[in-house]
């Protein structure tokens, strides 16, 4: 008889409910499919046992940090929430996390729960992922952490991290496969009607917003013109000519004031325009390539996949409005 593996999820006030319930449902379904208690599940919190989630629904934790609970965790996960990145975890919580992470076979986070682990120093020197909207912020706040903004979930030694919200289900399913094999994990995925391996990364779901012009007025004017004409000649030489500057001075000024090179900025603008066209569902990737300044459909496909994580055809199929 296999001894149950204790899965502990740390849930703090303001937690995203699905960051907790999603992974727990995957582990619970593994118990059902195996007709055995493979996993023993518990929720831990810091403070009152009753936790108000970001949606207003309340959870009742099984235990509170500081209680005399000698149950060791096989797997420790920190759930995230909309305010997780803005809160400063109390020292007692961080001390508990460090102790538990050392003792657990593996530890990790779901969504912005990565910010709590980072505050405890448990992500230093590690490759991780978190919700795409918080990835840059985490990387800037903790430069010693290698953040993969596109990954659905990442494994690095004992550490397991998942991207935004529903990615916690993907991570939990990967842990079931890791523990008990592919066959059981596939049964769980089928029962929960979820991808066994989700196609693409999380950047395909990121918000597609226009890049706000930055820098001095002449640079902003150039940026507005370029964004309105993605199919035009947007080479450094042509943009510099429109600004009345030499190519070298324009490139140096653009990098200093906008924070990126003209070429990288233009690529982002063209990808944004391509996403808008693809979402209408009325144009083929070949047509979109011509409208957005890409040499051909193959160039669009390679560049689009690098930025968004899926091909233009796949993106159009998933997100087109018609």
N, C-alpha and C positions, 0 to 999 in steps of 0.2 A: 504494500500500500504506500503510495507516494505521500510524503508529508506535505501538507498544504504550504504554499509559498505566500507569505504575508505581503500584500501590496498596500502601502500606506500613501495616501494622498493628502498633502498639506493644503488646506483650504483656508484662506484668510478673508476677512470682511471685504465685500465688494467683488468676490470671486465670480468668474464667468461660470455659470452653472454647468454648461456643456464641457468645460475643461475638467470637471469632476465626474459628472455622470457618464460622459462618453467613454473614457477609458474603463471605468468600473463596469459598464455594461458589456464591454468586450471581454473582460476577464470573467464576469459572471456567466456569459454565454459559453465560454470555454468550459466552465464547470458543467453546464447543462449538456453540451455536446459530448463530453467525456464521461458523463454520468458519475462524476467524482468531484470531490472538493480539491481541485488543483490549486486554487487561489483562495486565500482568506483576505477579505477586503475591509479596510477601515479608513475613516477620515479623521485627521488630526487638525486641530486649530490652535491659535494662540489667543487667549482671552476667553470670553464667554463661549460655552459649547454651542449656543445657537448662532449661526452665521447667516447674515443677510447677504444674499447674492446681488449681483449687478442688476438683475431683473426684478428684485424685490422679494423673490421666493426665498424661503429660509431652509437651511440645512441644520441638522443636529449632529455635531461631531461625535465620534465614538470616544474620543479622548482629547485632552487638552495638554499642551506642552507644560510640563511641571508635575503632571500626575505621575503617580508611581505605577508605571506600565512597563513591565519588563519584556514585552513582546518585541523581538528584533524584526526589522524590516528586511525582507528579501529585496523588494523594489520600493524605492522612495521617489515619488513624483510631486513636484510643486505646481499647483494649478495657478493659472494667471487670471487676469481680469483687467477691465478698462483703466483702473487706477493703479495697477501694480507698479508701473514704471515711475510713478510720482511719489510713492510712499517710501519712507526710510524705515526699514525693518528694525525693531528693537534689538539690542545686543543679545538678550536672552534667546530670542528666536534664532539669530545667526549662530550662536554657540550650539544650540540644539541641532541645527542643520548640519554643521560641521561634524558633530559627533555621530549623527545618524548616517551621514554620507560615508564616513569612514567604515562604519560597521556593516552597512548594506552591501549586498552583492552588486547592486547597481543603483544609480540615482539619476534624477533628471528633472525635466520640466515640460510643461505644456504651455504654449503661447508665451505671454509675458511673465510667466513664472520664472523665466530665465533671469529676469532682473533681480529676483530675490536670491537666486543661486550666485549670481555675479557679485552681489553685495557681500555675500559670505566668503568670497574668494574662491568659490568652487568651480569657476569657469576659466580661471587663469591658465593660459597656455593651451586651451582646448578649442576645438572646432565645434561650433554649435549653430543652432538656428532658433529663430523666434518669429513672432508675427511680422510680416513684411513691413508694416507701418512703424514698428519700433526697432527694426534692425539697425538702421543707421545711428539712431540715438544710443542704442546699447554699445555699438562699436566705438562711438565717440567717447562715451562715459567710461568704458572699460577697454582701452586700446590693446591690452594684453590678450583679449579674447578674439578669436577668429570667427567672425559671423558670416554664415552663408545665408543670404537673404532669400534664396530661391528654394532651398531644400524643404521637403515635407517633414522629414525627420532625419536626425544625424546620430551616428554612434561614434564615440571616441573613448576607448577604454571602458571604464565603468559608467561613463556618462552617456545618457540618452536625452536628446532634446527634440521637441516637436514644434512645428510652426503654429499658425493661428488656429485656435478653437477646434474645429473638426479634425485637424491633423492629429489631435490626441488619440482619436480612434485608430488612425493609421499606425501610430507609434505602439499603442497597446497590442494591435494585431501582430506587429513585427515582434513584439516581446513574446507573445504566445507561440509564434513560429520558432523563435529562438529557444524557448523552453521545451516545447512538446512537438515540434515538427510542422511541416507544411500542410499535411493532411488535415490536422485539427484546425489550423488557422484558416484554411480554405472553407471548412464547414462553418466556422464562426462568421466569416465574411459573407457567405451565402445566406445565412440566417438573418444577418443584420442588413442585407442588401447594400453592401459597400464594396468598393474596389478592393481586390486582394493586393494589388499594387497600383496606386493611383497614377494615371498618366500625367506627365509634366510636373512642373514645380508650382510653388505658390504665387509666383509673380504674375501668372496668367490671371489671377483673381485680384491683383492690386488695382487700385483706382487709377483710371486713365484721366489725369488732369493736365491742362495746358501748363507749360512751364512759365512761371511768372518772369517777366523781364527783370534783369538785374544790372547793376552798374550805373555809370553816368548816362545822361540822357541820349547821347549819340549811340551808345551801345544798345540801350533799350529800343531805340528807333530801329536799329538794324535787326534786333531780335524779333520785333513785331512784324517787320517786313518778311523776314525769313520764315517765320511761323505761318504766315499767310500765303507763302509761295514755296511750299516744300519741294516742288518739282524744278524750281529754278536752279541756276548755277550758284550753289552756296559754298563754293570754294573759299579759302581764306583770302585769296587774291581778289576775288570779286566782292566779298563782303568788306574788305579793307578799302577797296576803291569807292564803294558806296559811302563809307564813313569818312573818306578823304584822308586816309592814313596809309602809311606804308604797310605792307603785309607783316613785316617783322614787328613793328610797333603795335599794330592791331592785335596780333596773336598774343603778344606779351601783356597788353592791357586787358584783353578779354579774359585771359587766364587769371590775372590778378583780381579783377573786379567781379567776374561771374563765377569763378571757382572751378572752371573746367576749360578744356581747350575748345576752340571753335568747332573742330571736327567732331568731338564727342558730343557737344551740344546739338549740332545739326543732326547727328544720328538719332539722338533722343527725340528731337522734334519730328523727324520723319517717321520714327516708329510710332509715336503718338498719333500722327495723321493716318498711318496705315491701320492702326487699331480702330479709329473712327470709321474709316471706309469699310473695313471688314465687318464691323458690327451692324452695318446697314443690311448686309446679306445680299446686296445687289451687284457687287463687283467681284470678279475673280482675282486671285492673287496676282496674276499677270497684269490686269488692269490697275490694281492698286500700286504695283511696283512703278508703273509709268506715272501715275498721279502723285507719287510721293518722292520722286527723285532717285529711285534705285535703278541701276543699270539694266537689270532684268529680274525675272521672278526668282531665279536661283539666288541672286544676291540678297533679295528681300527675304527669302526663306532662311538663309544662313544668319543674317543679321537679326531677324525677328526671333528666331529660336534662341539666339544668344541673349537677347534682352528679356524675352517673355517666357521662355522655357518650353514653348510648343511652336509648331509650324503655323504659318498663316492659315493654311487650310483647316488645321485642327481648331485654331482659335475661331475662325469663321463658323465652323460647325457648332461650337459650344456656345458662342455669345451673340450670334447674329439675331437680330430682332425679327427677321422674316424667314 
